[in-house]
Amino acid sequence: MEVKLSTTSTLNAGTTWSLPEVRNVTQNRLLLHLFFWTVYVVFFGLLYGSYIDDYYNAFMVELVELPFKMGLVYFNMYYLMPRYLLQKRYLEFVVYLLLLMGLIAALMQFVLLPFLIHPLFCPTTCTENNLTFYRFTKNIVNINYVVAITAVIALLKNWYNHQQAARNLTQDKLEAELKFLKAQIHPHFLFNTLNSLYSLTLKKSDNAPEVVLKLSSLMDYMLYEANAAQVPLEKELEYIRNYIALEKVRYGERVDVQFNVTGSVAGKKVAPMLLLPFVENAFKHGVSTETQNAWIRIDVKVQGEQLVLLVENCKCGERASSNDRDMASGIGLKNLQRRLELLYEGRFALEIEDEPDSYAARLELNLATN
């Protein structure tokens, strides 16, 4: 036995986790910013209050200094970082940020401290020692805390937005590719069916009207129901039954077709027109010549969330062997395999076996939705 192609993926792959939906309140930027600054003031007020044993003065100092820190933070987040840091102009970013931090620290030390904080909140504890270079350096370090925290938050948000944009772009590309692959199936199928109808009309067969009627039913499925992401498995199997009936009208008694379904299909869903290419190519490989006694076996087994499709056909005549190219290339197997990768990544196993007198395709599919 020659194995022509074997493509296998893990059937029971882990669940793909999606990011949780963000609640409406978190969409309100004003509330988020107010919450952040409230937490900041409370945390550092308690921290410094416990250090100097004067919580009132600690909180008042934090509130007085808050507008200067907020101005620096927002200027950094909305101007310096986008203009310099995110553009990889690192030296300019560091220089400008240090200059601004020095300016704010100087304003806090030589304006706020002697003219507002000292006389109002700490006339006894705020001494001239607080106007030294050492104190100036401590102010810069103090400012650096909030700048660093907000910068990290901004960078994480920027990274998250880029990840989401990349994910959305990838998803859009996959959906476009999937639509393209799916769109190829329709004209391919119609071309084969119209060829059958043309053959019957040339023979002035009485079966031509029945073929038109069945073709109309199949077209209704393709145009109105197959556009959904998933369809009930019962409908997909009924579609295959109609297709088989259509082909049997064409080939009559020259082909023996057995179609068996075992297991419960109720409530199961599958991607539309995913199973048909196996059946369609079985007719092309095994029944495309005038050879008598051609046969096709189609077995569908459903057990729990697992679906197993086995399609076998004989190789009859020289034309049948040449038709093998259709399944191995073009719109056949490559299209089908790519659709499986996009729709059931990590949840399918596909094996193609090519023997001298027969051809078989076996698909295992995990129908469980993530």
Secondary structure by P-SEA (a helix, b strand, c coil): ccccbbbbccccccccccccccccccccaaaaaaaaaaaaaaaaaaaaaaaaccaaaaaaaaaaaaaaaaaaaaaaacccccccccccaaaaaaaaaaaaaaaaaaaaacccccccccccccccccccccccaaaaaaaaaaaaaaaaaaaaaaaaaaaaaaaaaaaaaaaaaaaaaaaaaaaaaaaaaaaaaaaaaaaaaaacccaaaaaaaaaaaaaaaaccccccccccaaaaaaaaaaaaaaaaaaccccbbbbbbbcccccccccccccaaaaaaaaaaacccccccccbbbbbbbbcccbbbbbbbbbbccaaaaaacccccccccaaaaaaaaaacccccbbbbbbbcccbbbbbbbbbcccc
